[in-house]
């Protein structure tokens, strides 16, 4: 009961903060950056280790520069996500612009459905809100619920403000069945690691052995829904552009794990180009493969997109 009360108090405080304009929130973000990077060292060890292992071609000064840029961006991102509670449709449409969206919308106009693949790169939360504003058709973002139910309910509410229908990861198949016959977009994050027990497919991702979610490939091959990758570009602080890239238009014709390799290589290249905008503070490579039950791709599958 006490924990629940503290959670509600925290949500009230965040709600008050979200009323502030972004210009002021960015000033607060600058202050938080100094505190967490130079004084508290929040996940600094995790970030440094991830960068060193994932980008071995970079020198130590280059790694340190990327690390600082990442934490600088992370603090801005935190306050941008907080602002979702009160940000307007007009503001999202101005700050998160979708390019080349006509091809995807054409499927929806014909009464067909598509799958969207993206990652924890740039402001993925604003991107989720933007999909609901930019495309005609039901949008189902697949997400992993937070462990705190009070914060999970609050976060789900603000994510759904512009028409999104949030679907917990384990409810994906049920939502697919319920949406049958209606033009829809199901969007997935392709960089979230499966649990240890669900880590069945392994490949090389940024020089590390990594387990990859197979959900989007399984659904695509079963339904033959085309897959688009939403490639995010950070233009400047608080402004983004996303390119709607056709990744695989005929999934049923692909080989096993081909789609999984395709979106993994695509993300890998995006991260290498501008690494500071990916979420380096999570332990993406904390599990190791169990060779007796794990599947590895053949060498020729490791081609960059």
VEXVEXDO-923934 format. One record per residue (C-alpha): residue number from 1; residue in three letters; chain; x, y, z. Coordinates in pm, 1 decimal, m for minus. Example, Ala and Ser with C-alpha at 12.3 -4.5 7.8 and 13.67 -1.06 7.14 Angstrom:
+-----+---------+--------+----------+----------+----------+
| num | residuo | cadena |        u |        v |        w |
+-----+---------+--------+----------+----------+----------+
|   1 |     ALA |      A |   1230.0 |   m450.0 |    780.0 |
|   2 |     SER |      A |   1367.0 |   m106.0 |    714.0 |
+-----+---------+--------+----------+----------+----------+
This chain:
+-----+---------+--------+----------+----------+----------+
| num | residuo | cadena |        u |        v |        w |
+-----+---------+--------+----------+----------+----------+
|   1 |     UNK |      A |      0.0 |      0.0 |      0.0 |
|   2 |     UNK |      A |    284.6 |    239.0 |     88.3 |
|   3 |     UNK |      A |    465.9 |    148.5 |   m233.1 |
|   4 |     UNK |      A |    151.7 |    218.4 |   m435.3 |
|   5 |     UNK |      A |    108.6 |    555.2 |   m264.0 |
|   6 |     UNK |      A |    468.4 |    652.1 |   m338.6 |
|   7 |     UNK |      A |    415.7 |    553.2 |   m702.9 |
|   8 |     UNK |      A |    107.8 |    775.1 |   m730.3 |
|   9 |     UNK |      A |    299.7 |   1062.5 |   m569.4 |
|  10 |     UNK |      A |    579.3 |   1012.2 |   m821.1 |
|  11 |     UNK |      A |    331.0 |   1020.7 |  m1110.3 |
|  12 |     UNK |      A |    180.9 |   1343.9 |   m974.3 |
|  13 |     UNK |      A |    527.7 |   1502.1 |   m962.7 |
|  14 |     UNK |      A |    607.1 |   1385.6 |  m1317.7 |
|  15 |     UNK |      A |    271.8 |   1518.2 |  m1435.3 |
|  16 |     UNK |      A |    351.9 |   1863.3 |  m1294.9 |
|  17 |     UNK |      A |    695.2 |   1858.6 |  m1460.2 |
|  18 |     UNK |      A |    541.2 |   1761.7 |  m1795.6 |
|  19 |     UNK |      A |    346.2 |   2089.7 |  m1795.2 |
|  20 |     UNK |      A |    671.2 |   2281.9 |  m1843.5 |
|  21 |     UNK |      A |    769.7 |   2381.1 |  m2198.3 |
|  22 |     UNK |      A |   1042.1 |   2176.9 |  m2366.9 |
|  23 |     UNK |      A |   1282.0 |   2472.3 |  m2356.7 |
|  24 |     UNK |      A |   1280.1 |   2461.5 |  m1975.9 |
|  25 |     UNK |      A |   1287.2 |   2082.1 |  m1964.4 |
|  26 |     UNK |      A |   1602.5 |   2087.1 |  m2176.2 |
|  27 |     UNK |      A |   1767.4 |   2322.1 |  m1924.3 |
|  28 |     UNK |      A |   1680.2 |   2068.4 |  m1653.3 |
|  29 |     UNK |      A |   1816.5 |   1791.2 |  m1875.8 |
|  30 |     UNK |      A |   2152.2 |   1970.7 |  m1899.6 |
|  31 |     UNK |      A |   2171.1 |   1985.3 |  m1522.7 |
|  32 |     UNK |      A |   2078.8 |   1618.9 |  m1484.8 |
|  33 |     UNK |      A |   2345.1 |   1527.5 |  m1741.4 |
|  34 |     UNK |      A |   2615.3 |   1690.3 |  m1528.0 |
|  35 |     UNK |      A |   2489.6 |   1511.4 |  m1216.2 |
|  36 |     UNK |      A |   2456.2 |   1159.5 |  m1360.0 |
|  37 |     UNK |      A |   2769.6 |   1168.7 |  m1573.4 |
|  38 |     UNK |      A |   3019.7 |   1354.5 |  m1360.1 |
|  39 |     UNK |      A |   2892.4 |   1289.3 |  m1005.8 |
|  40 |     UNK |      A |   2676.9 |    977.3 |   m983.8 |
|  41 |     UNK |      A |   2812.8 |    785.0 |  m1281.7 |
|  42 |     UNK |      A |   2474.6 |    627.4 |  m1362.9 |
|  43 |     UNK |      A |   2542.9 |    305.7 |  m1558.7 |
|  44 |     UNK |      A |   2866.0 |    459.7 |  m1680.1 |
|  45 |     UNK |      A |   3049.9 |    129.6 |  m1642.6 |
|  46 |     UNK |      A |   2783.3 |    m55.8 |  m1843.8 |
|  47 |     UNK |      A |   2789.0 |    204.6 |  m2121.5 |
|  48 |     UNK |      A |   3169.7 |    209.5 |  m2142.9 |
|  49 |     UNK |      A |   3189.4 |   m169.0 |  m2154.0 |
|  50 |     UNK |      A |   2920.3 |   m191.5 |  m2421.4 |
|  51 |     UNK |      A |   3088.9 |     70.7 |  m2637.3 |
|  52 |     UNK |      A |   3433.2 |    m87.2 |  m2609.9 |
|  53 |     UNK |      A |   3302.8 |   m430.4 |  m2705.3 |
|  54 |     UNK |      A |   3065.4 |   m315.3 |  m2979.1 |
|  55 |     UNK |      A |   3294.1 |    m60.9 |  m3146.0 |
|  56 |     UNK |      A |   3646.8 |   m210.5 |  m3123.1 |
|  57 |     UNK |      A |   3758.7 |     m4.1 |  m3422.7 |
|  58 |     UNK |      A |   3722.9 |    315.4 |  m3216.6 |
|  59 |     UNK |      A |   4007.3 |    460.3 |  m3010.5 |
|  60 |     UNK |      A |   3957.9 |    529.8 |  m2638.6 |
|  61 |     UNK |      A |   3921.0 |    907.5 |  m2693.9 |
|  62 |     UNK |      A |   3655.4 |    834.9 |  m2959.9 |
|  63 |     UNK |      A |   3473.5 |    600.0 |  m2721.3 |
|  64 |     UNK |      A |   3478.8 |    864.7 |  m2447.9 |
|  65 |     UNK |      A |   3338.1 |   1124.8 |  m2689.0 |
|  66 |     UNK |      A |   3054.5 |    891.5 |  m2792.2 |
|  67 |     UNK |      A |   2989.4 |    811.9 |  m2425.8 |
|  68 |     UNK |      A |   2947.3 |   1179.9 |  m2337.9 |
|  69 |     UNK |      A |   2721.8 |   1241.3 |  m2637.6 |
|  70 |     UNK |      A |   2511.3 |    942.1 |  m2538.9 |
|  71 |     UNK |      A |   2456.5 |   1060.9 |  m2181.0 |
|  72 |     UNK |      A |   2386.4 |   1412.0 |  m2306.5 |
|  73 |     UNK |      A |   2123.5 |   1271.0 |  m2540.7 |
|  74 |     UNK |      A |   1985.5 |   1028.4 |  m2281.2 |
|  75 |     UNK |      A |   1900.0 |   1306.2 |  m2037.5 |
|  76 |     UNK |      A |   1723.2 |   1502.1 |  m2311.9 |
|  77 |     UNK |      A |   1537.6 |   1186.6 |  m2410.8 |
|  78 |     UNK |      A |   1415.5 |   1130.4 |  m2054.5 |
|  79 |     UNK |      A |   1255.5 |   1474.4 |  m2044.7 |
|  80 |     UNK |      A |   1115.8 |   1438.9 |  m2397.3 |
|  81 |     UNK |      A |    944.3 |   1115.4 |  m2292.0 |
|  82 |     UNK |      A |    815.1 |   1288.6 |  m1979.9 |
|  83 |     UNK |      A |    669.0 |   1564.4 |  m2198.8 |
|  84 |     UNK |      A |    452.0 |   1303.9 |  m2376.9 |
|  85 |     UNK |      A |    198.2 |   1349.3 |  m2097.1 |
|  86 |     UNK |      A |    100.7 |   1692.8 |  m2230.1 |
|  87 |     UNK |      A |    260.0 |   1734.0 |  m2572.2 |
|  88 |     UNK |      A |     17.3 |   1836.6 |  m2845.4 |
|  89 |     UNK |      A |    m49.9 |   1665.7 |  m3177.6 |
|  90 |     UNK |      A |     79.3 |   1974.0 |  m3357.1 |
|  91 |     UNK |      A |    405.3 |   1963.7 |  m3162.8 |
|  92 |     UNK |      A |    464.6 |   1594.5 |  m3240.2 |
|  93 |     UNK |      A |    388.4 |   1646.7 |  m3609.4 |
|  94 |     UNK |      A |    635.6 |   1937.6 |  m3618.4 |
|  95 |     UNK |      A |    912.6 |   1761.3 |  m3431.9 |
|  96 |     UNK |      A |    877.5 |   1405.1 |  m3565.9 |
|  97 |     UNK |      A |    844.7 |   1404.5 |  m3945.1 |
|  98 |     UNK |      A |    779.1 |   1090.4 |  m4149.8 |
|  99 |     UNK |      A |    928.0 |   1064.6 |  m4499.9 |
| 100 |     UNK |      A |    836.2 |    824.8 |  m4781.8 |
| 101 |     UNK |      A |    522.9 |    713.6 |  m4601.6 |
| 102 |     UNK |      A |    303.1 |    692.6 |  m4912.9 |
| 103 |     UNK |      A |    415.2 |    339.1 |  m5003.2 |
| 104 |     UNK |      A |    318.3 |    205.7 |  m4661.1 |
| 105 |     UNK |      A |    m10.3 |    397.8 |  m4655.8 |
| 106 |     UNK |      A |    m99.8 |    247.9 |  m4995.4 |
| 107 |     UNK |      A |   m120.3 |    m97.1 |  m4832.5 |
| 108 |     UNK |      A |   m355.8 |     34.7 |  m4565.9 |
| 109 |     UNK |      A |   m569.4 |    212.1 |  m4826.9 |
| 110 |     UNK |      A |   m615.4 |   m123.5 |  m5002.2 |
| 111 |     UNK |      A |   m737.6 |   m277.6 |  m4677.2 |
| 112 |     UNK |      A |   m408.8 |   m463.6 |  m4614.7 |
| 113 |     UNK |      A |   m193.2 |   m470.1 |  m4301.0 |
| 114 |     UNK |      A |    177.9 |   m416.1 |  m4248.9 |
| 115 |     UNK |      A |    446.4 |   m477.0 |  m3988.3 |
| 116 |     UNK |      A |    687.9 |   m208.2 |  m3873.0 |
| 117 |     UNK |      A |   1030.6 |   m273.0 |  m3728.5 |
| 118 |     UNK |      A |   1235.0 |    m18.8 |  m3533.1 |
| 119 |     UNK |      A |   1459.2 |     m0.5 |  m3227.4 |
| 120 |     UNK |      A |   1552.0 |    190.1 |  m2913.1 |
| 121 |     UNK |      A |   1724.6 |    448.4 |  m3125.7 |
| 122 |     UNK |      A |   1647.1 |    819.6 |  m3112.2 |
| 123 |     UNK |      A |   1317.4 |    900.8 |  m2944.3 |
| 124 |     UNK |      A |   1126.0 |    578.7 |  m3011.9 |
| 125 |     UNK |      A |    841.4 |    691.3 |  m2785.1 |
| 126 |     UNK |      A |    766.5 |   1003.2 |  m2990.2 |
| 127 |     UNK |      A |    792.7 |    780.4 |  m3295.4 |
| 128 |     UNK |      A |    521.9 |    553.3 |  m3156.0 |
| 129 |     UNK |      A |    296.5 |    853.8 |  m3102.7 |
| 130 |     UNK |      A |    379.6 |    980.6 |  m3451.6 |
| 131 |     UNK |      A |    271.3 |    658.5 |  m3621.1 |
| 132 |     UNK |      A |    m75.3 |    700.2 |  m3477.0 |
| 133 |     UNK |      A |    m91.9 |   1052.2 |  m3622.2 |
| 134 |     UNK |      A |     58.1 |    985.2 |  m3965.7 |
| 135 |     UNK |      A |   m116.7 |    672.0 |  m4089.0 |
| 136 |     UNK |      A |   m481.1 |    586.0 |  m4150.0 |
| 137 |     UNK |      A |   m539.8 |    247.9 |  m3989.6 |
| 138 |     UNK |      A |   m522.3 |     88.6 |  m3647.2 |
| 139 |     UNK |      A |   m176.7 |     98.2 |  m3485.4 |
| 140 |     UNK |      A |    m71.8 |   m170.1 |  m3238.4 |
| 141 |     UNK |      A |    268.1 |   m104.5 |  m3075.5 |
| 142 |     UNK |      A |    403.3 |   m418.2 |  m2907.9 |
| 143 |     UNK |      A |    560.2 |   m335.9 |  m2571.8 |
| 144 |     UNK |      A |    703.8 |   m498.9 |  m2261.8 |
| 145 |     UNK |      A |    503.1 |   m396.3 |  m1951.7 |
| 146 |     UNK |      A |    684.6 |   m225.1 |  m1664.1 |
| 147 |     UNK |      A |    723.9 |   m418.5 |  m1340.8 |
| 148 |     UNK |      A |    551.8 |   m141.9 |  m1141.5 |
| 149 |     UNK |      A |    178.3 |   m168.8 |  m1233.6 |
| 150 |     UNK |      A |    101.1 |    191.4 |  m1133.5 |
| 151 |     UNK |      A |    369.7 |    335.8 |  m1360.0 |
| 152 |     UNK |      A |    282.4 |     82.8 |  m1630.1 |
| 153 |     UNK |      A |    m79.9 |    199.0 |  m1637.4 |
| 154 |     UNK |      A |     25.1 |    564.6 |  m1646.0 |
| 155 |     UNK |      A |    280.7 |    508.4 |  m1920.6 |
| 156 |     UNK |      A |     36.9 |    301.5 |  m2126.0 |
| 157 |     UNK |      A |   m215.3 |    584.2 |  m2100.7 |
| 158 |     UNK |      A |     20.4 |    853.0 |  m2231.2 |
| 159 |     UNK |      A |    149.6 |    623.5 |  m2507.7 |
| 160 |     UNK |      A |   m211.6 |    576.9 |  m2621.2 |
| 161 |     UNK |      A |   m303.5 |    945.0 |  m2630.6 |
| 162 |     UNK |      A |   m317.7 |    971.4 |  m3010.9 |
| 163 |     UNK |      A |   m502.4 |    651.6 |  m3088.4 |
| 164 |     UNK |      A |   m237.2 |    385.2 |  m3039.3 |
| 165 |     UNK |      A |   m359.9 |     49.1 |  m2908.4 |
| 166 |     UNK |      A |    m77.3 |    m74.5 |  m2687.0 |
| 167 |     UNK |      A |    m35.8 |   m453.0 |  m2683.0 |
| 168 |     UNK |      A |    167.1 |   m636.2 |  m2419.9 |
| 169 |     UNK |      A |    421.6 |   m865.3 |  m2583.7 |
| 170 |     UNK |      A |    254.9 |  m1185.3 |  m2466.5 |
| 171 |     UNK |      A |    m80.4 |  m1072.5 |  m2609.0 |
| 172 |     UNK |      A |     48.5 |  m1021.4 |  m2964.5 |
| 173 |     UNK |      A |   m110.2 |  m1327.6 |  m3126.1 |
| 174 |     UNK |      A |   m446.2 |  m1255.8 |  m2963.2 |
| 175 |     UNK |      A |   m437.2 |   m896.8 |  m3091.4 |
| 176 |     UNK |      A |   m345.9 |  m1017.6 |  m3440.9 |
| 177 |     UNK |      A |   m645.2 |  m1249.3 |  m3444.5 |
| 178 |     UNK |      A |   m877.2 |   m974.3 |  m3316.9 |
| 179 |     UNK |      A |   m756.2 |   m727.9 |  m3583.9 |
| 180 |     UNK |      A |   m803.6 |   m969.3 |  m3874.0 |
| 181 |     UNK |      A |   m982.0 |   m809.1 |  m4167.3 |
| 182 |     UNK |      A |   m894.7 |   m453.0 |  m4064.1 |
| 183 |     UNK |      A |   m601.2 |   m254.7 |  m4208.8 |
| 184 |     UNK |      A |   m348.0 |   m223.4 |  m3928.9 |
| 185 |     UNK |      A |     12.8 |   m158.7 |  m3835.2 |
| 186 |     UNK |      A |    181.0 |   m380.0 |  m3577.8 |
| 187 |     UNK |      A |    511.6 |   m222.8 |  m3470.1 |
| 188 |     UNK |      A |    799.0 |   m408.5 |  m3303.6 |
| 189 |     UNK |      A |   1129.7 |   m316.3 |  m3142.5 |
| 190 |     UNK |      A |   1390.8 |   m544.7 |  m3294.5 |
| 191 |     UNK |      A |   1671.9 |   m478.4 |  m3046.4 |
| 192 |     UNK |      A |   1508.6 |   m594.6 |  m2724.4 |
| 193 |     UNK |      A |   1671.1 |   m914.3 |  m2601.0 |
| 194 |     UNK |      A |   1450.0 |  m1217.2 |  m2532.9 |
| 195 |     UNK |      A |   1451.1 |  m1371.8 |  m2187.4 |
| 196 |     UNK |      A |   1710.5 |  m1639.5 |  m2119.8 |
| 197 |     UNK |      A |   1458.0 |  m1920.5 |  m2168.7 |
| 198 |     UNK |      A |   1332.6 |  m1769.1 |  m2495.6 |
| 199 |     UNK |      A |   1678.2 |  m1710.8 |  m2644.4 |
| 200 |     UNK |      A |   1671.8 |  m1963.4 |  m2927.6 |
| 201 |     UNK |      A |   1833.8 |  m1778.7 |  m3217.5 |
| 202 |     UNK |      A |   2179.3 |  m1627.1 |  m3187.1 |
| 203 |     UNK |      A |   2381.1 |  m1416.8 |  m3425.9 |
| 204 |     UNK |      A |   2661.8 |  m1161.4 |  m3424.2 |
| 205 |     UNK |      A |   2536.4 |   m813.7 |  m3343.0 |
| 206 |     UNK |      A |   2796.6 |   m538.1 |  m3306.6 |
| 207 |     UNK |      A |   3075.0 |   m797.3 |  m3262.0 |
| 208 |     UNK |      A |   2886.8 |   m977.1 |  m2981.1 |
| 209 |     UNK |      A |   2691.9 |  m1300.6 |  m2969.9 |
| 210 |     UNK |      A |   2333.5 |  m1182.6 |  m2926.1 |
| 211 |     UNK |      A |   1996.2 |  m1353.4 |  m2901.2 |
| 212 |     UNK |      A |   1734.1 |  m1196.2 |  m3127.1 |
| 213 |     UNK |      A |   1356.9 |  m1184.9 |  m3097.6 |
| 214 |     UNK |      A |   1194.7 |  m1398.6 |  m3367.9 |
| 215 |     UNK |      A |    842.7 |  m1261.4 |  m3325.3 |
| 216 |     UNK |      A |    831.1 |  m1027.6 |  m3623.7 |
| 217 |     UNK |      A |    973.3 |  m1293.4 |  m3858.1 |
| 218 |     UNK |      A |    730.7 |  m1560.4 |  m3741.5 |
| 219 |     UNK |      A |    431.3 |  m1329.9 |  m3785.3 |
| 220 |     UNK |      A |    554.1 |  m1199.0 |  m4121.7 |
| 221 |     UNK |      A |    607.6 |  m1545.9 |  m4266.7 |
| 222 |     UNK |      A |    272.8 |  m1668.4 |  m4136.1 |
| 223 |     UNK |      A |     68.4 |  m1370.0 |  m4259.4 |
| 224 |     UNK |      A |    291.5 |  m1247.8 |  m4547.6 |
| 225 |     UNK |      A |    248.0 |   m892.2 |  m4422.7 |
| 226 |     UNK |      A |    515.8 |   m661.5 |  m4568.0 |
| 227 |     UNK |      A |    777.2 |   m527.2 |  m4326.2 |
| 228 |     UNK |      A |    890.4 |   m164.7 |  m4317.8 |
| 229 |     UNK |      A |   1187.2 |    m42.5 |  m4115.6 |
| 230 |     UNK |      A |   1144.6 |    301.0 |  m3960.3 |
| 231 |     UNK |      A |   1492.7 |    448.9 |  m3983.5 |
| 232 |     UNK |      A |   1523.7 |    739.2 |  m3739.5 |
| 233 |     UNK |      A |   1750.6 |   1037.7 |  m3795.5 |
| 234 |     UNK |      A |   1816.0 |   1288.9 |  m3516.7 |
| 235 |     UNK |      A |   1820.6 |   1627.6 |  m3690.1 |
| 236 |     UNK |      A |   1885.8 |   1839.2 |  m3381.6 |
| 237 |     UNK |      A |   1770.9 |   1851.7 |  m3022.9 |
| 238 |     UNK |      A |   1400.8 |   1769.4 |  m3014.4 |
| 239 |     UNK |      A |   1364.0 |   1723.0 |  m3392.2 |
| 240 |     UNK |      A |   1357.2 |   1391.8 |  m3576.7 |
| 241 |     UNK |      A |   1301.0 |   1248.4 |  m3920.0 |
| 242 |     UNK |      A |   1202.3 |    890.1 |  m3992.8 |
| 243 |     UNK |      A |   1242.4 |    722.2 |  m4329.6 |
| 244 |     UNK |      A |    983.5 |    447.6 |  m4396.8 |
| 245 |     UNK |      A |   1209.5 |    190.2 |  m4562.9 |
| 246 |     UNK |      A |   1058.1 |   m121.3 |  m4728.7 |
| 247 |     UNK |      A |   1259.3 |   m402.2 |  m4569.0 |
| 248 |     UNK |      A |   1082.4 |   m715.6 |  m4690.5 |
| 249 |     UNK |      A |    768.8 |   m703.2 |  m4906.3 |
| 250 |     UNK |      A |    717.6 |  m1079.2 |  m4955.5 |
| 251 |     UNK |      A |    808.2 |  m1247.8 |  m4625.9 |
| 252 |     UNK |      A |    661.7 |  m1585.7 |  m4723.9 |
| 253 |     UNK |      A |    931.3 |  m1619.1 |  m4991.2 |
| 254 |     UNK |      A |   1222.3 |  m1578.8 |  m4747.1 |
| 255 |     UNK |      A |   1440.5 |  m1846.4 |  m4591.6 |
| 256 |     UNK |      A |   1430.0 |  m1925.6 |  m4220.5 |
| 257 |     UNK |      A |   1594.0 |  m1648.1 |  m4013.3 |
| 258 |     UNK |      A |   1651.6 |  m1436.2 |  m4325.5 |
| 259 |     UNK |      A |   1420.9 |  m1159.3 |  m4203.0 |
| 260 |     UNK |      A |   1579.7 |  m1165.9 |  m3856.8 |
| 261 |     UNK |      A |   1925.8 |  m1126.4 |  m4009.7 |
| 262 |     UNK |      A |   1796.0 |   m855.1 |  m4239.6 |
| 263 |     UNK |      A |   1662.6 |   m624.9 |  m3967.7 |
| 264 |     UNK |      A |   1958.5 |   m699.4 |  m3738.4 |
| 265 |     UNK |      A |   2211.5 |   m592.8 |  m4005.2 |
| 266 |     UNK |      A |   2003.1 |   m286.8 |  m4086.9 |
| 267 |     UNK |      A |   2005.1 |   m168.1 |  m3726.5 |
| 268 |     UNK |      A |   2372.2 |   m249.6 |  m3689.5 |
| 269 |     UNK |      A |   2458.7 |    m15.9 |  m3974.6 |
| 270 |     UNK |      A |   2239.4 |    262.6 |  m3833.7 |
| 271 |     UNK |      A |   2416.6 |    236.8 |  m3497.1 |
| 272 |     UNK |      A |   2762.1 |    241.1 |  m3654.7 |
| 273 |     UNK |      A |   2681.2 |    561.8 |  m3841.7 |
| 274 |     UNK |      A |   2569.4 |    757.8 |  m3532.6 |
| 275 |     UNK |      A |   2616.5 |    540.2 |  m3221.9 |
| 276 |     UNK |      A |   2532.2 |    804.9 |  m2960.9 |
| 277 |     UNK |      A |   2158.0 |    773.2 |  m3020.9 |
| 278 |     UNK |      A |   2120.8 |    404.1 |  m2935.1 |
| 279 |     UNK |      A |   2032.9 |    290.0 |  m2580.8 |
| 280 |     UNK |      A |   2377.8 |    179.6 |  m2458.0 |
| 281 |     UNK |      A |   2276.2 |    181.5 |  m2091.0 |
| 282 |     UNK |      A |   2092.2 |   m152.8 |  m2108.2 |
| 283 |     UNK |      A |   2268.3 |   m490.5 |  m2076.0 |
| 284 |     UNK |      A |   2197.4 |   m613.1 |  m2427.1 |
| 285 |     UNK |      A |   2452.5 |   m895.4 |  m2416.0 |
| 286 |     UNK |      A |   2404.9 |  m1028.8 |  m2063.5 |
| 287 |     UNK |      A |   2318.3 |  m1386.6 |  m2174.3 |
| 288 |     UNK |      A |   2546.9 |  m1634.2 |  m2348.2 |
| 289 |     UNK |      A |   2426.0 |  m1897.3 |  m2594.5 |
| 290 |     UNK |      A |   2365.0 |  m2255.7 |  m2487.8 |
| 291 |     UNK |      A |   2509.5 |  m2437.5 |  m2786.4 |
| 292 |     UNK |      A |   2294.5 |  m2752.4 |  m2753.7 |
| 293 |     UNK |      A |   1966.3 |  m2564.2 |  m2796.1 |
| 294 |     UNK |      A |   2072.6 |  m2246.1 |  m2974.6 |
| 295 |     UNK |      A |   2055.9 |  m2178.1 |  m3347.1 |
| 296 |     UNK |      A |   2332.8 |  m1988.6 |  m3524.4 |
| 297 |     UNK |      A |   2322.8 |  m1847.8 |  m3877.4 |
| 298 |     UNK |      A |   2548.3 |  m1968.9 |  m4153.7 |
| 299 |     UNK |      A |   2842.9 |  m1749.1 |  m4242.6 |
| 300 |     UNK |      A |   2688.2 |  m1623.1 |  m4566.1 |
| 301 |     UNK |      A |   2393.8 |  m1478.2 |  m4368.4 |
| 302 |     UNK |      A |   2619.2 |  m1213.8 |  m4215.1 |
| 303 |     UNK |      A |   2585.2 |   m962.2 |  m4494.9 |
| 304 |     UNK |      A |   2526.6 |   m595.4 |  m4420.4 |
| 305 |     UNK |      A |   2215.0 |   m431.1 |  m4558.9 |
+-----+---------+--------+----------+----------+----------+
